[in-house]
Amino acid sequence: MSKIQFRYRFLAFAVLLGALQLESCKGRKGEPSLEEKIYSTKGEITSFTDVRRDYAQYVPSGMVVIPSGTFHMGQADEDVAATQINFNKQITISAFFMDQTEVTNNQYRFFVDLLVAYAGGPTNPPADFDGPTSVDDPDYVAKVLDNLFMDQASGTPNPPVYDDVMKKFHPDTQRWLEEYAHHMGDPLMEYYYMHPAFDDYPVVGVDWYAAQQFCKWRTFHLSYYKQVLQGEPYAAPRFRLPTEAEWEYAARGGRDMAKYPWGGPYLRNTLGCMLANFKPGRGNYYDDGFAYTGPVAQYFPNDYGLYDMSGNVAEWCQDAYQETAVPVVWDLNPVFNPPISDDKSKDPNPYNRRIIRGGSWKDIAYYCETGTRTYQHWDSASTSIGFRCAMTYLGRSSGNEVKKSR
């Protein structure tokens, strides 16, 4: 070995040793330092689990645990539309968490209002106002905006992001007028999203991209509280849209090949009451009790404790829509999620179509079946489409069960 090589290796060792000494002075909150780990293991390669063994994932508020299992994904009854796009296939799904209900206007408005307050809306300081805003913790909001990939390098003290917020994330209330010909949608356009009477109704007029960004913000919102305010050492897994397979598995509530979330093939119970909010017949919207959407959790849940998996509003899933996707995806936690494209100069990207499931208040019963697949373009909003969030279940250490969120 030459002197030069020896010197370089000695220098590298010295740098590594210095880094170890620096690291030994600090450690993840609640964990011992690196130096303490070295001494406690007596130089042997052993697990240091005095702190880590207490880890147990919390169940976020409003979510339920969907257990692992195997089921037959696909058409649960005759394919009356002869679509031939939902082949039966046995697959396995790992455990995950899922919202009990669809995201409501009240929940989604918290997300939008926070961004609007920072951006400077009609009732807040303008975007170029170089002073305090109505936000209590501007550092928190700035991190949220960074997390949503908003450009804050515009050179102004308070970047003009208000227009971006309203365009990308605010529900498109105009859909109540534009989506239906000769329909008196003015009252819903004016009141559905903002009026307290509709607080517990599912948010609609939100495209796939906005739903994804809500999940991203919700992840940061929870992690900020757990790690920054409570000092917990580990971030929670991210919120996300459920995959198509997860959605169908959860909708069936543990009943393999169930046509509807309640298990049976019928749309009414023994008392003649409708079991979901959908369109029972031509020109008939009110037999189920609601002409349009209804408040969440008005019908009985399925066996997993999930409400409105059929009817009320259809729900965005993570997957792209492809007629032949089911046979080609893997049979363990499958997802078909190629990248989307918003390049208008090229031919339409077929992967810009995103799966929606569950049927809605304006759909016939066929679309409310657990095995029916349909789609909407990722940047298209509708008065009949909402969403709910999912979260991966990571497991637990040393037999600890999941804990309720605190």
N, C-alpha and C positions, 0 to 999 in steps of 0.2 A: 504494500500500500504506500503510495507516495505521500509526501508531507502535505501537499495541497489537499488530497482527498481526506487525509486524517483531520486537517484543520476544518474542512467543511462539515465532516461528520461530528466533530466535537462541537462546532458552532450550532449545528442542528439540535444536538442533544441538550446544549445549554438553553436554547430557545424553548424546547419542549419542557425542560425542567422548570424554567421560569413561568411558563404557562400553567403548569400543574400547581405551582406555588400560588399563583394568582387565583386560580380556580378554587384552591383549597380555602381561600378566605371567604368564599361565597358559596352558596348552594341554592337550589330551588327552595322556595318557601316551604317550610315544614320538613325538609329533608336535611340530612347531615351533609357536611362539606366533603369534598373529595378526599381530603387528608384524613378525616374521621373514618371514611369508608375503608381506606387503605389499612389503617391501624386496627380497625375492628375485625377485619378479615384475616389479619396476620399474613398478608401477602398472598393468600390463596384466592383462587377464582371461585367465589361463592356469591350467592344472592344476598343482597342487603335489603331486607324487606320489612324492617321494623315499622317504617312509615307507609310504604307502598302497599302492604298487605291490607290496610284499612280502606282501600279504594272501593267504592261502590257507586255506580252511575246513578244519578238522580233521574227520576221521571219528571220531565218538565211539566209545568202547570198546563192542564187541559189535554194532556196526552195519556194514552194507554199503551201497555206493552202488548205487542202482537207476537205470540210465541213462534219459535221455529216449527217448520213442518213441511210436509210433502203433499201436493195436490195436483189434480189434473186441470191444467190451464186450458182455456178454450171454450168453444160454444157449449153451453149447458143444455141447450134444447135445439130443436130444428132450426136450421139456418133459413128462415122464411124469406129473407131478402136474397138468398143465393149469392152471398158475397164471396164465399170461399176464401176468407182472409183470416179466419181464426181457427186454425187447426188445433186439435186436442194434443196435449203434450204433458207428460208428467214431469214436474220440476220441484225443486226444493228451495225454500225461502228461509233465510236466517232471520232471527228475531230482530225486531225493530220497534220503534215507537211511532205512534201516529196520532194526530189530532183527533179528538172525539168528534168534533164538528168542523164544518167548513169555516174558514177565516171570515169573521164578521166585519161589517162596516166599522164598528167601534175599534176593533183591533187594527185594521188596516189604516184607519184614519190616524192612529197614534204614530204610525210610521211616516205617513205623508206629512202630517202637521209638524213633526220634528224637523224634517228636511226643509219645509216651507219657511218655518220660523227662522232657521239659519240663513236661508237664501234671501229672505227679505220679500215678503209677499204684500198684498194689498193692505193688510192690517198690521204690517210690521215695517221696520225701517227699510228703505230701498236697498237694492243690491250693492250700491256704491257708498253706502253710509259707513263712515269710518268711526264707529262708536259701538257701545254695547247694544246687544239685541235682547230679545225676550227669552233666549235660551239660558238656562241656569248653568250649564256646563259646556261652554263652547269647545273645549278641547275634545270632549266626548263626541260632539256633533261633527267636528272636523275629521275625527277618525272615521266616523260613519261614512262621511262623504268620500274620504279616501278609499274606504273599503268598497264603495260602489263605483269606483273608477271614474269619479267626476274630476274634471280638470280644474285644479285650483291654482295653476300657474299662469293666470291671466294678467298678472301685474297690478291688480287692484287690491286694496286692503281687504275688501269683502267681495269675493268673486261673484259675478252675476249668474248664479245657477238656478234662479227661480224658474226661468222658462224651461230649463231642462227637467227640473223636478215635475212641473205641471205636465209636460209633454210625455215624459217617460213613465211616471208613476201614478199620477192622479187618475182615478177611474174615468173612463170616457162616458160621461152621463148622456152625451148626445145619442148614444146608441139606442136609447129608449124611443127616440124620434125616427132615427134613420133606418133601424133594422126592420121595421114593419110598415107596410104601406097603409096609409089612411088610418092610422092608429093614434088615439088621443094619449100620447105618452108624456105630455107636458108636466103633469103633476109628479110623475116618477122621475123625470129628468131633473126637476127642481128640488125634490125632497128626498129621494131614495138614499143618497149617499150621506147627506149632511144632517137630516132631521133626526132628532132623538127617537122618534117613533120607529125608525128603521135601524136602530143601533145593533140589534141582535139578529138582523137579517144578513145573509151571506153577501160579501162584497162581490160585485159583478163589474163588467166593463174593464177588466184587468187582463192584459195579454200575458202570454207565457213568460216573456222577458221580465215584466214587472213582478210576476209571482216569484220568479227566481231571485230577484233582487230583494224582495221582502224576506225570503228565507235567509239570504246573506246578511241582511241587517239584523234579523232576529238572532242569528248566531252571534254576531258581535255584541248585541244588546245583552244577551245572557252571559257571555264570556266576560264582558266588562264588569258586570255585577259580581260574578263568582270570583274572578281573579283579582281585579283591581280593588273592589270594595270589600270583599270577604277574605281575600288573601289565599284562596285555594290554589294549589300548585298546578292543577291540570285543567286545561280547557275542555269544555264539553264538545262532543262531536257536532258537526255542523247540521243545521236544519237544511232541508232540501225538499224538493217535490218527490213524491213516491214514484218508484218505477211502475211501469204498467203491470208487471207481474206482482209486485208488492200490493198494488191497489186491488187487483182481482182477488188475491189470496186473502187480504184483509176484509174485502167486501163479503166474501162467503162465510166469514165468521167461524171457520173450522168445519164447515159442512161441504164436503167435496161434491162437486157437480151441482151445487145449489143454483137454481135459476135466478132467485132473488136473495137479497141479504137475509131475509127472515126465514129462508129455508124452503118454504113451500112454493108451489107453482101458481098460487092464487094471489090476486091483487087486493082482496078484501078479507077482513077477519070474519069470525063467526057472527058478528053483529052487523055486518054489512058495511063497516067503515073502511075507507081506503087506507092502505098501509104505507103510502108514499105520496108526495106531491108531484103529480105528472098530469098529462092530458088524457083523461079517460076515453074521450070520444070526439068526433068531429064537432067543433064549435063548443065543446064542453070543457071548461077549465076549472069549474068550481066544485065539482063533486067531492074533491078531496079537502075542501075547506079553504083553499087559497086560490085566487085568480092568477096571481103572479108567484113570485117566491114567497116563502113563509119564514118565520123566525126559525133558527136552527133548533134542533132537538125537540121538535113537536111530535115526532112519531117514535115508536119504540126502537131502541138500538138493536143491532145484531148481537150475536153471542160474544163478540169481542168488545162490546160496549161502544161501537161506532154508530153515530147517527147519520141519517140522510145519505147513505152510500148509494141509494137509488133515489132519483128525483131531486127536487128543489133546484139545485144547479148542477150541471155537469162539471167535472173537475179535471184540471190540467194534470198530466203526468209528465215525468221526465223524458220519456222515450220519444224518438221520432217515429212518425207513422210510415210503415212500409208494409205493403200487402203480404209479402213473403217473409216477414221478420221472424215470426214465431218458430218456423222450422230451423232457422239458421243460428239463433242465439243459443247460448249454453243452457244446460238444464239445471244449473245452480246459480241462483241470484241473477237471472238474465236481465240485460238492459240493452236496448238498441238506441244508441245516442251519438250518431255522427254529428259533426259541427254544422251549425246553421250558417247561412250566408245572406247578407243584406245588400249584396252587389246587384243593383237594378240593371246594370248593363249586360249581364249574362243571362242565360236561360234560367228559368226558375229552378231553384234547388229543391229536389223532391224531399230533402230532409228538413226543409223549413216547415213541413207539416208536423204538428205535434199531437200526440194522443190526448183525447179527452174521454172520460169514462163516466158512467153512472146515469146519464140522462138528466133531464131538467123538467121544470114546471111546464114547458111548452112542448115536450116530447111525448110520443106515444110510448106504451109500455115496453115495446121491443128494445128501445134504447136504454131502458132502466135495468135490463138484464145484466147480470154480472159478467157474462161472456161477450157482450156486444162491444165491438171496437169502432171508433170513429175518430175524426181529427178536426183540427182547426189550424190555420197558419199561425206561426209563433207570434207575429206582430198584429194579429187581429183580435179585437176585444168583442165581447158579446154580452147581452143582458142575461144570457142563460148559462154562462160559464164562470165558475169561481175556482177555488182551490183549497187544499188543506196541506199541512206540512208533515213531513216524516223526519225521523232521526235514526241513524244506525245505533244498534245496541252493541256496545263493545264487550260486554261481559263483566265479570267481577273477579276480585282476588280473594283467595282464602275463604270461599264460600259465602261471601257477603251478598245479600240480596239487593236488588235495586231499591233505592230510597225515594220517597216523595220529595219533590222540590221544596226548598225552604226559602 
